């Protein structure tokens, strides 16, 4: 579809400005005009629908789309893992997400397959394997399993969750390998996490000096480091080392939030994964003990969001969904709307996320921008629950192509 107009929709452009009723003209994959247009092309009637920019999920794990524990104990074949990854990619698109930032789990072949159009899916930016400290978060092998065997769980071109480093030199080698294999940014685990039997949320991992090695390697390639960080010490270490983004940020305090704001470091909270694992860890293929590790995390993450907002930190949005149930990625917007206005949440999932992940041509509906558009059944600013159900994304346009149409 080279040229078309969408008419009759209420347009929420992602900038935070008030909605308006305006036609949107698209040609050659870009928005060309807002308002009445005499241009030729198909006319898409969107009366009664609400248009937003394509949503962006800044924290996904497409490579963790199978049951977690069976995946890392060789109970699931590479073919089934691939099928689950590609199904999750298609589901993201169907839910209105035209761009995702994969923060660990897929190898470069998945990004290439989707970019070439061989598989339905959103635009994908990937860090490749997560960079982890030996014995730290991101290692899911058995307790008896030597760390050197961890790479045997990887499927080249498809799946590579993490790389282990015992010192700065090993980390430097690993991040160079990640870039060689197509990573567009880096992610380090600098604290313990929820999903893992070898660490706790209170554990701090990697030193400031070690994190700085990854920051230097990323900067030399014109890109950045984001970090998995729950406890405040790990967050502060990463900020002092030059990381540009913090994932989760569960125990962020006021002084560290002020430092983040001063240095332009963004925060991507992840409420959906916490909610899902509190209610049904088995659905993700995880043990019930995960609930104990999550005790109080939801409330602390909500407080961290407020602390960051008051400090002036730029705040994005990410779902962090893991396991097979990745079809309701928009749940993150619904949960965030309990803590912020629906407009603030939408801006976080569009304009702000685009800024955080370094894409200048998406995130808002404006002339010259890429035509990533979603038409919603109803008004999600009045009822943010609409975002949580993929069936409400009745029309999805990615770079000017209609990739879903339920009208």
Protein Blocks (a to p, Z undefined) as FASTA:
>chain_A
ZZccdehiacdehnopacdddddddeehiafbgcjdfbecddddfehiacddddddfbdc
fklmbcfklmmnopacfklmmmmmmmmmmmmmmnopabdcdebjbafklmmmmmnopagc
dddddebjadddehiahiacdfklcfklmmmmpcghiacfbacdfbfklmmmmmmmmmmn
opabdcddfbdcfbockbcfklcghifklmmmmmmmmmmnopacddddfbfmlmmmmmmn
opabdehjlmacfklmmmmmmnopacdddfklmmmmmmommlnopafklmmmmgoklmmm
mmmmmmmmmnopacdddekigcjblmlmmlmmmmmmmmmcfklmmmmmmmmmmmmnopak
goiacehiacdddddedjfklmmmlmmpmklmmbcceehiafbdcZZ
